[in-house]
């Protein structure tokens, strides 16, 4: 939905709140194991979005947006 590099708005439909969490996921049927897609979540929608991805077996990691940005900067 959104990527941390270009937006910090929650990925939940209709939500315009600031994101504070990154949900890293992949769909094993179409993505290589190391590939990570991201959704952003505000406090209110973190659990809902995590459950949505988790039920499908897609959720790989949930980290704070701040931590995700630190990791990304360190990888550059």
C-alpha positions as CSV (number, residue, x, y, z in Angstrom):
1,X,0.0,0.0,0.0
2,X,2.5,2.6,1.2
3,X,6.2,2.4,1.4
4,X,8.1,3.9,4.4
5,X,10.4,5.9,2.0
6,X,7.6,8.1,0.5
7,X,4.7,8.3,3.0
8,X,4.1,8.0,6.7
9,X,0.3,7.6,6.6
10,X,-1.4,4.5,7.9
11,X,-2.2,1.9,5.2
12,X,-5.6,1.1,6.6
13,X,-8.4,1.9,4.2
14,X,-9.6,5.5,4.8
15,X,-7.2,6.2,7.6
16,X,-5.1,9.4,7.4
17,X,-3.4,9.1,10.8
18,X,0.4,9.2,11.1
19,X,2.0,5.7,10.9
20,X,4.2,4.6,13.7
21,X,4.6,0.9,12.8
22,X,5.9,-1.0,9.8
23,X,4.4,-4.4,9.0
24,X,6.8,-6.3,6.8
25,X,5.2,-9.2,4.9
26,X,5.5,-11.3,1.8
27,X,3.2,-13.6,-0.1
28,X,5.2,-16.9,-0.5
29,X,3.2,-17.8,-3.6
30,X,4.4,-14.8,-5.5
31,X,7.5,-13.4,-3.6
32,X,10.9,-14.8,-3.0
33,X,11.5,-15.7,0.6
34,X,13.8,-12.7,1.3
35,X,11.4,-10.1,-0.3
36,X,9.6,-7.8,2.1
37,X,6.6,-5.7,1.2
38,X,5.5,-3.1,3.8
39,X,2.3,-1.7,5.2
40,X,2.3,1.2,7.6
41,X,0.1,1.3,10.6
42,X,-1.0,3.8,13.2
43,X,-1.5,2.7,16.8
44,X,-5.3,2.1,16.2
45,X,-4.8,-0.1,13.1
46,X,-1.7,-2.1,14.0
47,X,-3.5,-5.1,15.5
48,X,-6.1,-5.2,12.7
49,X,-3.6,-5.1,9.9
50,X,-1.3,-7.5,11.7
51,X,-4.1,-10.0,12.1
52,X,-5.1,-9.6,8.4
53,X,-1.6,-10.5,7.2
54,X,-1.1,-13.1,10.0
55,X,-4.2,-15.1,9.2
56,X,-2.8,-15.5,5.6
57,X,0.6,-16.4,6.8
58,X,2.1,-13.3,5.2
59,X,3.3,-11.3,8.3
60,X,7.0,-11.5,8.8
61,X,7.9,-8.7,11.2
62,X,6.4,-5.7,13.0
63,X,8.8,-2.9,14.0
64,X,8.4,0.8,14.8
65,X,8.7,3.2,11.9
66,X,11.7,4.8,13.7
67,X,13.5,1.4,13.9
68,X,12.7,0.6,10.3
69,X,14.1,3.9,9.1
70,X,17.3,3.3,11.2
71,X,17.7,-0.1,9.6
72,X,17.2,1.3,6.2
73,X,19.7,4.0,6.7
74,X,22.3,1.5,8.0
75,X,21.8,-0.6,4.9
76,X,22.7,2.3,2.6
